[in-house]
Amino acid sequence: MPKPVICQSGAALKQDDINEFAKSFLHKGKRVFAPAGFTIGIALALAFLWFGWQGFAFVGAVLLPLIYLFLGRSRAVAQSTYASRQDAVRPVAAPVINSISRSRPARHQHDPVLFQPQISTHSGEVSGFCAIRASCVESIIPHQQNGTSMGAPSETDSEPLFPLSTILLEAKKLPRTCRSSVQIIYNLAPSQMDDPLLLQKVEWELERLDLPPRFLRIALPSYLCQRQPGPPVIMLLRKLHELGSQTGLNGFGSGPRCVEIVQKYDINVVAIDPSLTTGANLSINRRLILSTVLAMAQDLGTETLACGVQTSGEHELLSQLGCDNVQGPGIAQPMPPEQVVGWMHTHIKKLDYLPRAFGDIA
């Protein structure tokens, strides 16, 4: 039984339907193209009659065999052209669409998308929204009670948190002012790193939803801090920069490859590993380590983001050490896009009355 695939409108199609569409397309094109030779032949015949009427019979005698040869040649070219097009279309249509449909895990269909704001420590304004799964937020609560923290979504699950199309569709519900000035952060799962069609999917989704490439930041998983990235990852980073999207790296400071990746592949934003930020304001040793990691990122010329910020003390320390952006439950809890407008209104009011270092604590 043919496997159903997903077309651009979201309707389910079968492989036979795609083949039938391709045949119909070629048949219609043949009806448009085939009369071209006949039309030109008629024009030559009229030219032959006109020259004969004007008395240039020798010119007409030359045009008559040319008319016959051109009509025969145009028919042969038309047949060979459409035969080659028919062979080229059939094997291409299904695999690409099938690959897009397979990238949409069914188990996340009823798990709503939440967005957690990221705040600039320099201006207090919103600099981005990180897409998070609702069930993932529920799993964070026990960790917070034990004194630990969480920044980027867990990478123990090899599947992506959401298909990119789901994230961008929900992001379009954000206020227009947000869409024009902030970024949506999409955290890649390890299983997506070797997908040869990932870049094509990113380009297709942005174009389909009419979103600029700068609207999206692709964040790489933290395991890349431990080992050398493979050729697919290197090609992905280069192509994303050419496209105009920003790139990020999760878990900065957690492995020996952090500096190498940022230097070689021009990473725009690094997310400090949450284990370095939790309780750093209460421990001199943690503060020294955090200060060293932030200084290293600043020397590399990349923007920094601290995830999992829970208290005003951590927020104040990160601001003093020069961290560019903060995110966490102490800043704002993840929320559905419908609640972003109200939260933004409240946040702007806080900026008018409270100091920058403390004004964003919810």
Secondary structure, DSSP 8 states (H G I E B T S, - for coil): ----EE-TTS-EE-HHHHHHHHHHHHHHHHHHHTHHHHHHHHHHHHHHHHHHHTT-HHHHHHHHHHHHHHHHHHHHHHHHHHHHHHHHHHHHHHHHHHHHHHTS-GGGTTS-EEEEEEEETTT--EEEEEEEEHHHHHHHHHHHHTT----S--SSS-S-SS-HHHHHHHHTTS-HHHHHH-EEEEE--GGGTT-TTHHHHHHHHHHHTT--GGGEEEEE-GGGGTS---HHHHHHHHHHHHHT-EEEEEEETSSTTHHHHHHHHT-SEEEE-HHHHTTGGG-HHHHHHHHHHHHHHHHTT-EEEE----SHHHHHHHHHHT--EE-STTT---B-GGGHHHHHHHHHHHHHHS-TTTTT--
